[in-house]
Amino acid sequence: MSVLAAYHTKGLLEAGCDEAGRGCLAGPVVAAAVILPPRIRLPGLDDSKKLTSSTRERLRVVIEEEALAWAVSFVHPEEIDRTNILRATFIAMHRAIDLLAHRPEHLLIDGNRFAPYRGVPHSCLVKGDGRFRSIAAASILAKTHRDEAMILAHEQYPAYNWAVNKGYPTADHRAALVREGACPFHRRSFRLLPLEEELFASPLS
């Protein structure tokens, strides 16, 4: 388990920001922003990708109950297709920050790129979700809220098995695209199938 830092810059009210679903073929990209109390105890907190689903869900409850402020924002496929996935990710993060009950004094962004948020300095931190508590907490909220949305989408379009693959380009998801074509939850600006599979696919209606 990683040892996560409580802060980046001492004395500032920091919000950690992260996203989930950037590499998916279907569904929204989801961003979360989290401000944690300085002495909060969150046993097991880590980068969401390193955790089991049950651990993420347990931590989600604690984070949402004990954070000083948290927010989650969705950017759906139509908007992703109108802009691009990188810009959509920044839009989702900005909207999550907009929704925070407290205005942060510093933003900790997972990754190496960000569109500056008005009036608040930021630091981009590669693999920050495995280094800082607030970013790890944001990664858990983004992941769990997105997974929840994809399970609901699965109920409408069960052929794609989103309850399991969550919209990522897995073999079962792409096999379903060959059989069924695309649905309204798919990102039309993405290459949904490799070129060789497109020849045999149903029309991407």
N, C-alpha and C positions, 0 to 999 in steps of 0.2 A: 504494500500500500504506500502511495506517495505521501511525503510530508509536505503539506501545502502551506504557503505563506498567508498570513492573515491580512496583509496589505502590501501595496507596492510603494506608496509614499505615505509615511506616517503623518497622522494629523488631518488627513483629507477624508471626506466622505466619498468613498469609492464605490462605483457600481461595476460589477463584472458583467460582460456581455458575451453571448455565444449563440450559435445557430445550429439547427438540425435540418437535414433533408436537402442540402445543397446538391448532392450528387444523385438525387432520385430522378426517375423518369416520370413519376406521377405524384400528385398531391402538393401541398404548400411547402414553402420554406418557412421555418418557424424560428423566431429569435426570442431570447429572454434576457432581461436585465435584472440583476439582484444586488441589493445593498444589505450586507450582513452586519449584525452587531459585532463589535470588535472581539468579544470574548465568547462567542457562541461555540458550543460543542456539537459537532456533527460527526459522530463515529462512523467510519466507513466512507466519508466523503472523498470523491476522486473524480477524475474525468469519466463522464457517463459511459464512454465506450469500453471502459475497463470493468464495469459493474454488471451484475445480473439484473434482469428486469425487476425481480422482487426487491432488490436493494435500491434500485432507482425509485421505485414506487414508495418505499418506506421513507427514503430521504426527501422525496417530493413533499410529502405531508409535513415533515418537520421544517423544511425550508419555507414553505408557504405559511406556516404558523408562526415562525420565529424570526423571519427576515424583517429588517426595518422597512423594506419596501421591495416588491417584486412585480414584474409585469411580463406578459407574453404577447407576442404579435405574430399574425399570420399574413403572408403574401401568397395569394393563390395562383394557380397556373396561368390564368388569363393575363394577370399583371406581370408574371415572370416572362411570358411570351412577348408582351409589349415592350419590355425593357431588356433585361438580360439577367442571368442568375446572380452575377456579382452585384449589380445594382439592386436587385430585389433583396438580396441579403442585407445590404446597407439600409434600405428602406425599412425592412422588418426591425432591424436594431434601433433605428431612430424612433420608430413608432413605439417600441417597447420602452425606450427611455422617456418618451413623451408621457407615458402612462404611469410612471413611478410616482408614488405619493410624496417622495422627497427628491429635491433636485440634487443630483450628485455634483461633487466638485472635481471629480476625476473619473474617467472611464477606462476600464481595463478590457481590451478587446482581444479575444482569441484570434490568432492569425497574424498575418503580416500586412494587411491592407484594411483601410477604413475611410469612409467619407466623413470628414470632421462634423461633429454635432455642434450646433450654434452655442457659443459661449462656454463650452466645457472642454478642457484639454483632455487628450486621450493618449494612451500608450498601447501600441500593438505588440502582442506577446505571443510568439510562436509556441505552440503547445501549452498555452497559458492555462488550459483546462486541467492540466496535470501539475500546475505550479502554484495557482492562487485559488483560495477558497471561494471567493465570489464568482470567479469564472467557472469553476467546477459546479457550483450551485446553479448557475445559469445554464450550463450544459445539460444538467439533469432536468431542469424545468422545460427547456426547449425539446429535449428528446421525449420526455414522457407526454407532454401535451401533443406533440406531433404524432406519436404512436397511437394515442387515443383517437385522434382525428382519422388516422388511416384505418383503424379497426372499424370505425363508423362508416368510412367509405367502402370498406370490404362488404358491409351488409348490403350496399346498393349494387356493387359490382364484384361478386364473389369469384368470378372466373380468374381474376388476376392474383388471388391469394395474398392480398395486402395485409391480412391479419398476421401473416408470418413475415413476408418480405418487406412490408412497409413502403412499397413503391420503389425500392432499389432495383438496379438492373440485374437481378438474379436469373438463373436459368429458367426457373418456373415462370417468372414474370414475362420473360421474353418469349417463352413457348406460348403463353396465353396471348401475347400480342400477335404472334404468327396466326393463331387460330381465330382470334376474335377481332383483331384490329384494335385501334385506340378508342378510348372513351373520353368524356368531358374532363375527367380528372388528369389526363395525360398532358405533359408539357410538349406542345407541338413544335417549339423551337429547339428541342433536343433531338438528337438522332436516337429514335426509339429502338431501332434494330440495326445490327451490322449489315453492311451492303449485301452480303451474300444471302442473308435471311429475308431481306425485303422482297426478293424475287418470288418467294413462296408465301408471303403474308397475305392475310385478308386485307381489303382496303382499309386504310387508317381513317375511318370515317369520323 
